[in-house]
């Protein structure tokens, strides 16, 4: 019986897709409900366990953080006490003389360093009978030897001695480092200061450089990273505290903390099933049970990014990401990427994060058991529910659906007789949803029958309307074709036209085509209050261009609001526009013209005395031509700007060189016709480059603008002023009677320029050098007059600047001679006319030759021996100084072995270097190549530079080149010191090894007390900067004796040797007088 019932149910299901689908959907839904119930049970129990564990972890991690932080906080308290005591005593101690027992305590070693005495480490008995011991120190070779520095060392030693025993009960040591390359350390049984190498630079160690003002601007406690110290054979971390007084960095106080105990606590003291690790806030791993080997291998410098373990990386990144955005010392994280809870606390002091990793697998076992029970009960309930549901579905749903399907098929075939059948069925009598559905379908079928009849009538009506719309579209197409033809005609008529012709042609065309009574094409003025017509047509006739105000006109509305159409009513809208009433204009169509930035630059408008018949067509035509008109207007504006820029200087607004040449050419022709004289004044401001270099180019530009205004005030209206470039100006006086009138102009210029100029941060006085050339006596062409005025200007500079020179023929002869000399100079190297002379430099203490200076000489084939003072300036100006300097360097490298063999005590050959070399990017590579080619050691070369190098060049580029040269091992000597700028700031910043005192100071050193004091002061200054001193120009025994008493290192002059060729110097065939 049961099997028969099952077969019957199966047969019904196979013939009913709806029953199959419904039961399948129901089973799926119930399965989902069962699954959700299981999951909810699991999640609920898991959540309860999760909250309990999270609360326990929070309590645990808070207590753990307080425990791990204590040792680090105590270290900071120690440092604060040390700092307070140091600053309390330092103001008085810094001014005291050096302690009497200082030199016994801090002892010089043979390697030029100071170390604490052995007794300081082994034990020194204190007054109370206790012993001071285990303290050692290292003081570098470059440390200062002053009483103040000695007091700082002694005070630091005494404070270490006082606090070391108390401070180091939980720490490895206590030390004080100083920026002067000093470290004093208390370290039981480890003599750190005695073991340090003599070339040690403690400022390069992490436990020192992290406290510099650059790395620690907050001037607070700073912790190093984890590192392994081979001296203690321990992992450690250092706390360093900088101590400043009056913004001066004096010392650093430091503790080294041994971390083996901490690591043991981190790795082994943990909750069951968990593990701990420590990470620094910058991502550096301090301790981790899975990274012990990697930490040992990297000496403790292991960043999270260097780990290839995804789990560790995700844990650390989650901790650091949260820490950067939340100011919390203790927190619990549950990152998506980690199947664990992370309990984090911040260890005070080094700002490390202590992390406990609690796996979620510890929570899940109990929750899973509950989920299994819920799932089994749900599956059994599902089977029973599906059987009951099938029988209800068959009687209540499947049978009515069969009736509805047959009725729908009848409606599809327009068989409206089926309406009677469904009305008579039992389903229509039912009071449930199926009965309501049957009633609704009957009503719907009746409405469909009625709607079909109405639809037939509607289709007939729409067919007639479409025929009418088709005729309208054909009419509009013909109108658009007419507009297209008109636009093509406009484009053809104005194609290739520009400027005024374009606008006139366009205006005429619009007047004809649109049958307009007035056409306006305009440009908006700079003040945007008026418009200027580019073309205007009234009654199809061109009228003169005009300018009129916008206020109260329809043009104003177009300019401000955009395209406008006023058809027949423009006079009513703008009653204040008189022109509309005078010309009886009633209709207006206008549109604005824009530039590339969307700014209005003009407009185009057409007007009629009656109404426009087709406003849309007219507006479309106007809009179509406006863009091309705007482009042409912009082109005209840009062309005017370019023409103005081509004639004037952008900074001063004066004429530029090209425009001045044109005006001067015209003035020369006029002067020739009327037999008049004219004058050209060439002006160059004195020392203007210093303003740019010291105050900046913006201040230099302000100075030029003020100078321009003063020059304008000094001239007549007919005079012409132009800027040639840089600080060079030129004036043309087109009508002069005599030289006195020119002198009056130049005196007036000097008077106006002599007044102070106020800049942003300072005020200064300027002067200029002026050269004058007069037409026709000094030249009859623009080039000859300008060149002669330029020559006279340079003569004014040669005579001391701030004066006026009139051109003379002697100047021309001198310039010709200089050009010939410059021409011969270009061939001197190829003709092998250059030769090096050498002048020895004597060591005062030993009386031996310590250096030789290489001096260039030119043996001209016709002029004979040419002095360097004559040809070096030309070489500087022409750039030949670079090839000459290369010759000197190569020849000096060639002669160096012979010189060193002859003078056994010779240390270096000194070579003079031009400032031009430091503007060349090939000089340093050439030096390197020459040293390698001639196998010469760089320590045997010295380059002499002058102070002008820092005045005529940019400091940064000069310093970079000097540093590169010094890195090669070549010494730098500052020549002619005291004769130029002599800035102590240069001495402090530039890498100079030696000062050379100019011979001009030595000449009167025996007779002038002021000269003697000046020379002695320069020598003392050099000593304070640890620089070697050479004095030039020694010609007598008395001068030599006085400089020896002053403490000068080296001397040079005719008293010992005169400059001589290498052959004479080596053969001894030269007069010499060694001390």
KEMITI-937639 format. One line per 8 residues: for each residue x, y, z of C-alpha. Coordinates in steps of 0.1 Angstrom, whole numbers, plus 2048, in hexadecimal, padded with zeros to 3 digits. Each point is the difference from the previous one (the first is absolute). Example, Ala and Ser with C-alpha at 12.3 -4.5 7.8 and 13.67 -1.06 7.14 Angstrom:
2
87B 7D3 84E | 80E 822 7F9
***
This chain:
1075
800 800 800 | 81C 818 809 | 814 7F7 7E1 | 7E1 806 7EA | 7FB 822 810 | 824 809 7FA | 7FE 7F7 7DB | 7E0 815 7FD
812 81E 80F | 81E 7FA 7E9 | 7E9 800 7E1 | 7EF 820 80A | 822 811 806 | 80D 7F5 7DE | 7E3 810 7EE | 801 821 814
81F 816 7FB | 7F1 819 817 | 7FE 7E7 81C | 824 7F6 7FA | 80C 823 800 | 7EB 80A 81F | 80C 7E3 814 | 824 805 7F5
7FF 825 80A | 7F0 7F8 821 | 81A 7E6 808 | 81B 819 7F7 | 7F1 81B 816 | 7FC 7E8 81D | 824 7F4 7FB | 80C 824 801
7EC 805 820 | 80F 7E2 810 | 823 80A 7F6 | 7FA 823 80D | 7F4 7F3 821 | 81F 7EA 803 | 816 81E 7F7 | 7EE 817 818
804 7E7 81C | 825 7FD 7F8 | 804 826 7FD | 7ED 806 821 | 815 7E8 814 | 820 80B 7EF | 7F7 824 808 | 7FB 7F9 824
821 7EE 802 | 810 81C 7EB | 7F5 81C 818 | 80B 7EC 81F | 823 7FA 7F0 | 803 824 7F5 | 7F8 80E 823 | 81A 7E8 80F
81A 80A 7E5 | 7FA 825 807 | 807 7FB 825 | 81E 7EA 7F9 | 810 817 7E6 | 7FC 81F 816 | 812 7F0 81D | 81B 7F2 7E8
806 823 7F1 | 805 810 823 | 818 7E4 809 | 815 803 7E0 | 801 826 800 | 80F 805 823 | 825 7FB 7F7 | 7FD 819 7E3
7EE 81B 814 | 81A 7FD 81C | 81C 806 7E6 | 7EF 820 7F5 | 7FD 80C 824 | 826 7F9 805 | 807 816 7E1 | 7EA 81C 80C
812 801 822 | 822 800 7EE | 7F5 81C 7E9 | 7F3 816 81C | 821 7FD 814 | 815 807 7E1 | 7ED 81F 7F6 | 800 80C 824
826 800 802 | 809 808 7DC | 7FB 826 7FF | 81A 805 81B | 817 7E4 7F7 | 802 80B 7DB | 811 821 80A | 819 7F1 818
825 7F9 7F7 | 809 7DD 7F8 | 803 7E9 81E | 823 7FA 80D | 7FD 7DA 7FF | 7EF 800 7DE | 81F 7F6 7EC | 808 7E5 819
7DC 7F2 7FC | 7FD 804 7DA | 821 7F5 7F2 | 80E 806 7DD | 808 7E1 7ED | 81A 7FC 7E4 | 7E3 7FD 7E6 | 7F7 825 809
7E1 7F5 813 | 7F8 805 825 | 7F6 7E2 816 | 7F7 7FE 825 | 81D 7F4 815 | 803 7DC 809 | 7F9 809 825 | 7DE 80D 7F6
7F6 7DD 7F5 | 813 7EC 819 | 7F7 815 81D | 805 823 810 | 7F8 804 824 | 7E6 81A 808 | 803 817 81F | 7E6 7EA 812
816 7E1 7FC | 7EB 7F1 7E4 | 80E 7F9 7DD | 7F8 80F 7DF | 806 7E6 7E5 | 7F5 7F0 7DF | 800 823 7EE | 812 804 7DF
7FF 81B 7E5 | 809 807 7DC | 807 824 7F4 | 805 802 7DA | 81E 811 7EF | 7EC 81E 7F4 | 7F1 809 822 | 807 824 80B
81B 807 819 | 7EE 81C 814 | 7F9 805 825 | 7DA 7FF 7FA | 802 7DF 7EE | 817 7F2 81B | 7E6 80B 81B | 7E4 7EF 7EC
815 7DF 800 | 808 803 825 | 7DC 808 80A | 7F2 7E2 7EC | 81A 7E9 810 | 7F7 80C 823 | 7DA 7FB 7FA | 806 7DD 7F2
815 7F8 81E | 7E5 80D 817 | 7E2 7ED 7F0 | 80F 7E2 7EF | 7FC 7E7 81C | 7DB 809 806 | 7F6 804 7DC | 80F 7DF 7F3
7F0 7E7 817 | 7E8 7F6 7E4 | 814 80D 7E3 | 821 7F6 7EF | 811 822 803 | 7FD 826 802 | 811 816 7E6 | 803 824 7F4
808 808 7DC | 808 822 7F1 | 7FF 80F 7DD | 826 806 802 | 805 7DA 7FA | 800 7F7 825 | 7F2 7E3 814 | 804 7FB 826
7F2 7DF 80C | 7FB 7ED 821 | 7FF 7DB 7F7 | 80B 7E7 81B | 81E 7EB 7F4 | 7FF 80D 7DC | 81A 81C 7F9 | 7EC 80D 7E2
814 821 7FC | 822 7EE 800 | 7F4 7E7 7E6 | 7F3 81B 7E7 | 814 805 7E0 | 811 822 7FC | 7ED 808 7E0 | 7DE 7F8 810
7E4 81A 7FA | 7E6 7FB 81A | 7E9 818 7EE | 7FB 7E5 7E5 | 7F2 7E7 81A | 7DA 7FC 803 | 801 806 825 | 80E 823 7FA
7F3 80D 7DF | 7DB 7F9 809 | 803 81D 81A | 80D 81B 7E8 | 7E9 81E 7FB | 7FA 7F4 7DC | 7F5 7DE 80B | 7F0 80A 821
7F1 823 7FC | 7E9 7FA 81F | 820 7FB 815 | 7F0 7E4 814 | 80A 7DD 80A | 807 7EA 7E2 | 803 7DA 7FD | 815 7ED 7E7
7F5 7E1 7EF | 80A 7DD 80C | 824 7F7 7F9 | 819 7E6 80B | 81E 80E 812 | 81F 7EA 7FC | 811 811 81D | 7E6 7F4 819
7F6 7E2 7EB | 7DC 80A 806 | 7E2 80D 7EE | 7F9 823 80B | 7EE 821 7F9 | 80D 823 80A | 7EE 81E 80E | 810 821 7F7
7F6 822 80E | 80F 820 7F1 | 809 81C 818 | 7FF 824 7F2 | 809 821 810 | 7F5 821 7EF | 7F8 7EC 7E0 | 823 7F1 7FF
803 7DA 7FF | 818 7F8 81D | 7FE 7DB 808 | 7EB 7E0 7FC | 7F8 7E9 81E | 7FD 7DB 7F8 | 7F6 7DF 80F | 804 7DD 7EF
7E5 7E8 80B | 807 7DB 7FD | 7E2 7EE 7F0 | 807 7DA 805 | 7E9 800 81F | 7E6 814 7EC | 801 7E7 7E4 | 7FD 7E3 818
7E1 810 80F | 7F1 808 7DD | 805 7DE 7F2 | 7FA 7E9 81E | 7E8 813 817 | 7E0 7FB 7ED | 7DC 7F4 802 | 7F9 7DC 7F6
7FC 7FB 7DB | 80C 824 7F8 | 821 811 7F7 | 80E 823 805 | 816 817 7EC | 80D 824 802 | 802 819 7E3 | 80C 825 7FE
7E8 81A 7F2 | 814 804 7E0 | 7FB 7DA 7F8 | 821 7F3 80D | 7FD 7DE 811 | 80E 800 824 | 7F7 7DC 80A | 7EC 7E4 7F0
801 7DA 808 | 801 7F8 7DA | 81A 81A 7F7 | 81C 7F9 819 | 817 7F2 7E6 | 7F9 81E 7E8 | 806 819 81C | 822 7F0 808
80A 800 7DB | 7F7 825 7FB | 80F 80C 821 | 7DE 80A 80C | 7F8 816 7E2 | 7E1 7EE 7F2 | 7E3 814 7F1 | 7DE 7F0 7FC
803 806 7DA | 81F 7E9 800 | 7EB 7E2 80D | 7F1 7E8 7E6 | 7E8 7F2 81A | 7DD 80D 7F7 | 7F1 7F9 822 | 81B 813 812
7FE 81D 7E7 | 7DA 802 803 | 801 800 826 | 81B 81C 801 | 7EF 816 7E6 | 7DE 7FD 811 | 810 80B 821 | 813 81E 7F1
7E3 80B 7EA | 7E9 803 81E | 81B 810 816 | 806 81C 7E6 | 7DB 80A 800 | 7F6 7FA 824 | 810 80F 81F | 7FC 7E1 816
81A 7F0 816 | 7ED 7DF 803 | 7E8 7F1 7E6 | 7F2 7E0 7F2 | 800 7FA 7DA | 7EE 7E5 7EB | 80E 806 7DD | 7EF 7F0 7E3
821 7F2 7F3 | 809 7EF 820 | 7EC 7E2 80F | 808 80C 823 | 7FA 81B 81A | 81D 818 805 | 805 810 823 | 817 81E 7FE
810 816 81B | 819 81C 7FB | 820 7FC 814 | 807 823 80D | 822 80E 7F9 | 80C 7F2 7DE | 7DC 800 7F3 | 801 7DB 7F8
7E0 7EB 7FC | 7FC 7E0 814 | 7E8 7E9 7EE | 7EF 7DF 80B | 7F2 7EB 7E4 | 7E1 7EC 80B | 7F5 7E7 7E4 | 7DA 7FF 7FA
802 7DA 7FD | 800 7FF 826 | 7DC 80E 7FF | 7F0 7EB 7E5 | 7FD 7DC 80D | 7E3 805 818 | 7ED 816 7E7 | 803 7E5 7E5
7F0 7E5 815 | 7E0 814 805 | 7FF 808 7DB | 800 7DA 7F7 | 7E2 7F8 817 | 7EB 81D 7F1 | 808 7F3 7DC | 7F4 7DC 807
7DE 80B 80F | 7FA 818 7E3 | 806 7E5 7E5 | 7E6 7E8 80F | 7E6 81D 803 | 806 808 7DB | 7F6 7DE 7F4 | 7DF 800 812
7F7 823 7F5 | 805 7F8 7DB | 7E8 7E2 800 | 7E4 815 810 | 806 81D 7E9 | 7FC 7EA 7E1 | 7DC 7F5 808 | 7F5 823 808
80F 80D 7E0 | 7EF 7E7 7EA | 7DC 808 80B | 803 825 805 | 817 80B 7E4 | 807 7E7 7E4 | 7DC 7F9 7F6 | 7F6 826 7FE
820 806 7EC | 7F5 7E7 7E6 | 7DF 812 7FB | 812 822 7FD | 818 7F2 7E6 | 7E4 7F4 7E9 | 7EF 822 803 | 820 813 7F8
805 7EB 7E0 | 7DD 80A 7F5 | 807 825 806 | 820 7FC 7EB | 7EB 7F4 7E3 | 7E6 81D 805 | 7E6 7E6 80A | 7EB 816 817
7E5 7E4 803 | 817 7F1 81B | 7F5 81B 818 | 7DE 7EF 804 | 811 7DE 809 | 815 80E 81C | 7E3 814 80E | 7ED 7DF 804
81D 7EC 810 | 803 7F9 826 | 81F 814 803 | 7EE 820 7F9 | 7EA 7F9 81E | 81E 7FC 818 | 805 81B 81B | 826 7FC 802
81C 80F 7EB | 7F9 7E8 7E3 | 7DC 80C 7FE | 80C 824 800 | 819 7F7 7E4 | 7E4 7F0 7EB | 7EA 820 804 | 81E 816 7F7
808 7EC 7E0 | 7DB 801 7F5 | 800 826 804 | 822 803 7EF | 7F3 7EC 7E2 | 7E2 817 7FC | 816 81F 801 | 817 7F1 7E6
7E3 7FA 7E9 | 7F5 825 804 | 824 80D 7FC | 805 7ED 7E0 | 7E4 813 7F0 | 80D 822 80D | 824 7F8 7F4 | 7F5 7FB 7DC
7F0 823 800 | 820 810 810 | 817 7F1 7E5 | 7EC 810 7E5 | 802 822 811 | 827 7FE 805 | 806 7F6 7DC | 7F0 821 7F5
815 814 819 | 821 7F0 7F5 | 7F9 80B 7DC | 7FC 824 80B | 821 7FF 815 | 813 7F3 7E2 | 7F6 81E 7EC | 80D 818 81D
822 7EE 801 | 804 804 7DB | 7FB 825 804 | 819 803 81C | 81A 7EC 7EC | 7FD 819 7E4 | 805 81D 819 | 820 7F0 80E
80D 7FB 7DD | 7FC 825 7FA | 813 809 820 | 81C 7E7 7F7 | 803 811 7DE | 802 822 810 | 81B 7F5 818 | 814 7F0 7E4
7FE 821 7ED | 80C 814 81F | 81D 7E8 805 | 80A 803 7DB | 7FE 827 800 | 815 804 820 | 818 7E3 7FA | 824 80D 801
7F6 822 80D | 80F 80F 820 | 7FD 81F 815 | 7EB 81E 7F5 | 7F9 7F0 7DE | 7F1 7E1 810 | 7E9 813 817 | 7F4 818 7E5
7F9 7E4 7E8 | 7ED 7EC 81B | 7EC 81F 80A | 7F6 808 7DC | 7F6 7DC 7F9 | 7EA 7FE 820 | 7F0 821 7F6 | 7F6 7F3 7DE
7F7 7DC 808 | 7EC 808 820 | 7F1 820 7F1 | 80B 811 81F | 7FD 826 805 | 81F 800 817 | 81D 7E8 806 | 819 804 81C
820 7EC 806 | 813 80E 81F | 81D 7FB 819 | 7FA 804 825 | 817 81B 810 | 818 7F8 81C | 7EA 811 81A | 7E2 7EC 7F3
7EB 81F 801 | 801 809 7DA | 802 7ED 7DF | 814 80A 7E1 | 7F2 7F6 7DF | 816 7EB 7E9 | 7E6 807 7E4 | 7DD 80F 7FE
7E6 801 7E4 | 7E1 816 800 | 7E7 7FB 7E3 | 81A 7E9 7F0 | 81A 81C 7FF | 821 7FF 812 | 803 81B 81A | 81E 80D 815
80A 7EB 81E | 7F5 80E 821 | 802 7FB 825 | 7E1 802 816 | 7F8 7F7 825 | 7EE 7E0 808 | 7EA 80D 81C | 7DB 7FE 7F8
804 7EE 7DE | 7F6 7DD 7F5 | 825 7FB 7F8 | 806 802 826 | 7E7 7E4 806 | 811 7EA 7E5 | 823 806 80F | 7F5 7F7 823
7E5 7E5 7FB | 806 7F1 7DE | 7ED 7FE 7DE | 7E0 814 7FF | 7E2 804 7E8 | 7E9 81F 803 | 7E8 7FE 7E3 | 7EB 820 7FD
804 80B 824 | 824 80C 805 | 7F6 825 803 | 7E7 7F9 81C | 81B 7EB 813 | 81C 81A 7FB | 7F0 822 801 | 822 811 808
811 7F5 7E0 | 7FC 81F 7EA | 80F 7EF 7E1 | 7E3 7E7 7FF | 7E7 81D 7FD | 815 815 7E9 | 804 7E3 7E7 | 7DC 7F3 807
80D 7DE 809 | 7E7 7E8 810 | 810 7DE 7FE | 822 7F3 80C | 812 7DE 7FF | 823 7FF 810 | 819 7E6 80C | 821 804 814
823 7F6 7F4 | 816 7ED 818 | 825 7F9 804 | 80F 7DE 808 | 7FA 805 826 | 7DB 807 7FB | 804 826 806 | 7EB 818 7EA
816 814 7E8 | 7E6 80F 7E9 | 7DE 7FA 7F0 | 7ED 7FE 7DF | 7DD 80F 7FB | 7E7 806 7E4 | 7E3 818 803 | 7E0 808 7EB
7E6 81C 7FF | 7E5 7E5 7FF | 7FE 7DD 80D | 815 7E2 7F5 | 7EB 7E7 7ED | 816 7E2 809 | 811 807 821 | 80C 7DC 804
810 800 7DD | 810 822 806 | 80E 7F6 822 | 80E 7E0 7F3 | 813 813 7E5 | 80E 819 819 | 80B 7E5 818 | 811 7ED 7E4
816 81D 7F6 | 807 80D 823 | 81B 7E5 808 | 815 809 7E2 | 7FC 825 807 | 80C 7FB 824 | 81E 7EC 7F4 | 809 81D 7E8
7FC 819 81C | 817 7EC 817 | 81A 7FE 7E4 | 800 826 7FC | 804 805 826 | 81D 7E7 802 | 810 80F 7E1 | 800 822 812
80F 7F1 820 | 81C 7EF 7EC | 808 820 7EE | 802 813 821 | 816 7E4 810 | 817 800 7E1 | 808 825 806 | 803 803 826
811 7F1 81E | 7E8 7EC 815 | 80E 80B 822 | 805 826 7FB | 7E9 808 7E4 | 81D 811 7ED | 809 7FB 7DC | 814 7E0 7FB
821 7FD 7EC | 7EF 7F9 7DE | 7E8 81E 803 | 81C 817 80C | 815 7F7 7E2 | 7E4 809 7E8 | 7F9 821 812 | 825 808 801
804 7F9 7DB | 7E3 818 7F9 | 810 81A 816 | 822 7FD 7EE | 7EF 806 7DE | 7EE 81F 80E | 820 80D 810 | 812 7FB 7DE
7E5 813 7ED | 800 81D 818 | 826 7FF 808 | 7F9 7FC 825 | 813 7ED 81B | 7F2 7E4 816 | 80F 7ED 81D | 7FE 7DC 80D
804 7F9 825 | 807 7DC 80A | 7F8 7F9 825 | 80A 7E2 816 | 7F7 7FF 825 | 81E 7FA 817 | 800 7DF 813 | 7DC 7F8 7F7
808 7DB 801 | 806 802 825 | 7DC 80B 805 | 7F3 7E2 7ED | 817 7E8 812 | 7FB 80D 823 | 7DC 80D 800 | 7F1 7EB 7E4
7F4 807 7DC | 7DE 80E 80B | 812 81C 814 | 817 805 7E2 | 7E2 804 7E9 | 7F1 81A 819 | 821 813 7FF | 800 801 7DA
7DC 80D 7FF | 808 81C 818 | 820 808 7ED | 7EB 801 7E0 | 7E8 819 80F | 81D 816 80B | 810 7FF 7DD | 7DF 80A 7F0
7FF 81E 818 | 823 80B 7F5 | 7F7 801 7DB | 7ED 817 7E9 | 7E1 7F5 7EE | 813 7FC 7DE | 81C 7EB 810 | 7FE 7DA 7FB
807 7E8 81C | 803 7DA 7FB | 80B 7E1 813 | 81A 7EB 7EE | 7FF 7E3 818 | 809 7F8 825 | 80B 821 810 | 80A 810 7DF
7EC 81F 7F4 | 806 817 7E3 | 7F5 824 7FA | 7FD 813 7DF | 802 826 801 | 7F3 809 7DD | 808 826 803 | 81F 80D 811
814 820 7FD | 820 7F7 811 | 810 7E8 819 | 7F6 816 81D | 7DB 7F8 7FA | 809 7DB 801 | 813 805 820 | 7E2 811 80F
7EA 7E2 7F8 | 81A 7E7 80F | 804 815 81F | 7DA 801 804 | 7FF 7DA 7FD | 81B 7FB 81A | 7EE 818 818 | 7DF 7EE 7FD
810 7DD 803 | 814 80B 81F | 7E0 800 815 | 7F9 7E2 815 | 7EA 7E5 7F1 | 7E8 7EF 819 | 7FB 7DB 7FA | 7EB 7E7 814
81A 7F9 81B | 81B 81A 7FB | 809 821 7F0 | 81F 805 7EA | 811 819 7EA | 808 7F8 7DB | 819 810 7E8 | 807 7FB 7DB
81C 802 7E7 | 7F8 813 7E0 | 811 801 7DE | 7F8 81B 7E6 | 803 800 7DA | 7F7 81E 7EB | 7F3 800 7DB | 811 806 7E8
822 804 811 | 801 7DD 811 | 7ED 7ED 7E5 | 7E5 804 7E6 | 7EF 7DE 803 | 7EB 7F1 81C | 818 7E4 806 | 81F 816 801
7F0 819 818 | 7F3 7E5 818 | 821 7ED 7FF | 814 820 808 | 7E8 80A 81C | 804 7DD 80E | 826 803 7FE | 7FF 821 812
7EA 7F1 81B | 819 7E4 806 | 81B 81A 803 | 7EB 811 81B | 7FE 7DF 813 | 826 7FC 7FD | 804 823 80F | 7EE 7F6 820
7DB 800 7F6 | 7E5 81B 807 | 80E 818 7E5 | 7FA 80B 7DC | 819 7FB 7E4 | 7FD 80F 7DD | 80D 7EA 7E4 | 823 809 7F2
815 7F1 7E5 | 819 7F4 81A | 7E5 7E9 80E | 7FC 7F2 7DD | 825 7FA 7FC | 801 7EF 822 | 7E3 7EA 7F7 | 810 7F6 7E0
820 7F7 812 | 7EC 7EB 818 | 7EE 7EE 7E4 | 822 7F8 7F0 | 80D 7F3 822 | 7E0 7EB 803 | 805 7F2 7DD | 824 7F6 808
7F5 7F1 821 | 7EA 7E8 7ED | 81E 7F1 7EE | 819 801 81D | 7F9 7DC 80B | 802 7F1 7DE | 821 813 7FA | 80D 7F4 822
807 824 80B | 7F5 7F9 824 | 819 7F5 81B | 7FD 7FA 825 | 816 812 819 | 802 7F3 824 | 805 814 820 | 808 7EB 81F
7ED 806 821 | 815 7FB 820 | 7F6 7EF 821 | 80B 819 81B | 806 7E5 81A | 816 7E9 7EB | 80E 819 7E7 | 7F8 7E7 7E4
7EC 803 7E0 | 7DC 7F4 809 | 7EE 80B 7E0 | 806 810 7DE | 7E7 817 7EF | 7FC 7FB 7DA | 7FF 821 7EE | 7F8 803 7DA
816 814 7E9 | 7F9 809 7DB | 81E 802 7E8 | 7F0 814 7E4 | 812 7FC 7DF | 800 826 7FA | 7F8 810 821 | 818 7EC 814
7F6 7F6 824 | 7DC 80B 806 | 7F6 805 825 | 7E3 7EC 80D | 7EF 820 80A | 7FD 809 7DB | 7F2 7E0 7F2 | 7ED 7EF 81D
7E3 819 800 | 7FB 7F9 7DB | 801 7DB 805 | 7E6 804 81C | 7E9 814 7E9 | 803 7E9 7E2 | 7FF 7DF 812 | 823 7F6 7F6
809 7FF 824 | 7F2 7DC 801 | 818 7F3 7E5 | 81D 813 810 | 7F7 7F1 822 | 7FF 7DD 7F1 | 823 807 7F2 | 80D 80B 822
7F2 7E1 811 | 80E 7E8 7E7 | 822 811 800 | 801 801 826 | 7F8 7DB 802 | 81C 7F9 7E7 | 819 815 814 | 7F5 7F3 823
816 7E1 802 | 820 814 7F7 | 7F7 81B 819 | 7FA 7E7 81C | 821 7EF 7F8 | 813 821 802 | 7EE 80D 81F | 7FE 7E2 817
7E9 813 818 | 7E8 80B 7E5 | 7DC 7F9 809 | 7EB 811 7E5 | 800 814 7E0 | 7E8 81D 802 | 7EC 80A 7E1 | 7EB 820 7FC
7DC 7F9 7F6 | 7E9 819 7EF | 7DB 805 80A | 7F6 7F6 7DD | 80C 7DD 807 | 7E5 7FC 81B | 7E5 808 7E6 | 80B 7E4 7E9
7F3 7DD 806 | 81F 7F1 7EF | 81A 80D 818 | 7FD 7E5 81B | 7FF 7E3 7E7 | 81F 80E 7EF | 812 801 822 | 7F7 7DB 806
80C 7F6 7DD | 820 813 804 | 809 7F1 821 | 7FA 7DD 7F1 | 813 808 7E0 | 81F 80E 811 | 7FF 7E8 81E | 801 81D 818
7F3 7FF 823 | 7E5 81A 808 | 810 808 822 | 81E 810 7EE | 7EA 81A 7EF | 7F1 820 80E | 7E8 818 7EE | 801 825 808
7DF 814 7FD | 7F8 824 808 | 7E3 810 813 | 7F1 80D 7E0 | 7F6 7DC 7F9 | 7E4 804 81A | 7F6 823 7F3 | 7FE 7F8 7DB
7F1 7DE 803 | 7E2 7EF 810 | 80A 7F3 822 | 7EE 7DE 7FC | 811 7F7 7DF | 822 80B 80D | 7FD 7ED 821 | 7F6 7E1 7ED
81E 802 7E9 | 818 807 81D | 7F2 7E3 813 | 805 7E9 7E2 | 824 80B 7FC | 807 7FC 825 | 7F1 7DD 7FF | 81B 7F8 7E5
81A 808 81B | 80B 821 7F2 | 807 81D 819 | 7EF 822 7FC | 813 820 807 | 7EF 823 802 | 817 819 7EE | 804 826 806
7EC 7FD 821 | 7F7 822 80E | 800 813 7DF | 7DC 7F8 7F6 | 7DF 7F7 811 | 811 7ED 81D | 7DF 7F2 80D | 803 7EA 81F
7E0 7EE 7F5 | 813 7F4 7E1 | 81D 7F4 816 | 7E8 7ED 816 | 7ED 7EF 7E4 | 819 7F9 7E4 | 819 7E3 801 | 820 814 802
821 7F2 80E | 817 81E 7FD | 7FF 826 800 | 819 815 7EC | 806 823 80D | 805 819 7E3 | 822 811 7FB | 7EF 822 803
7FE 7FB 826 | 824 7F5 804 | 80F 81F 7EE | 7FB 817 81E | 7FF 7E7 81C | 821 80D 80F | 7F6 824 800 | 7DA 801 804
7F2 7F3 821 | 7DE 7FD 7F0 | 80D 7E9 7E5 | 812 7EB 81A | 7E1 7FC 815 | 7EC 7F7 7E1 | 818 7E5 7F5 | 801 7F2 824
7DA 800 801 | 7FE 7EC 7E0 | 819 7E7 80C | 7EC 7FC 821 | 7E0 7FD 7ED | 80E 7E4 7EA | 80D 7ED 81F | 7DD 802 80F
7F2 7F1 7E1 | 81C 7E5 800 | 80D 80E 7DF | 824 801 7F3 | 80E 823 7F9 | 816 80B 7E3 | 80D 824 7FE | 80A 80D 7DE
818 81C 7F7 | 81D 7FA 819 | 81D 814 7F3 | 816 806 81F | 80F 7ED 81D | 7ED 818 818 | 7DE 7F7 7F1 | 808 7DB 802
80A 803 824 | 7E1 813 80A | 7E9 7E7 7EF | 812 7E4 811 | 7F9 810 822 | 7DB 805 7F7 | 7FD 7DA 7FB | 7FC 7FF 7DA
804 7DD 7F2 | 80D 807 7DC | 810 81D 7EE | 806 809 7DB | 812 81C 7EF | 81E 80D 7EE | 815 7FE 820 | 800 7DA 7FC
7FA 7F9 7DB | 7F5 812 7E1 | 7E8 7EE 7E8 | 815 7EC 7E7 | 7FC 7E5 7E5 | 802 7DC 80B | 822 7FB 7F0 | 810 81D 813
7F0 7F6 820 | 80C 7DC 7FE | 823 80A 7F4 | 804 818 81D | 807 81C 7E8 | 7E9 818 813 | 807 818 81C | 7F3 7F1 821
802 808 825 | 7F4 7E5 816 | 7FE 807 826
***
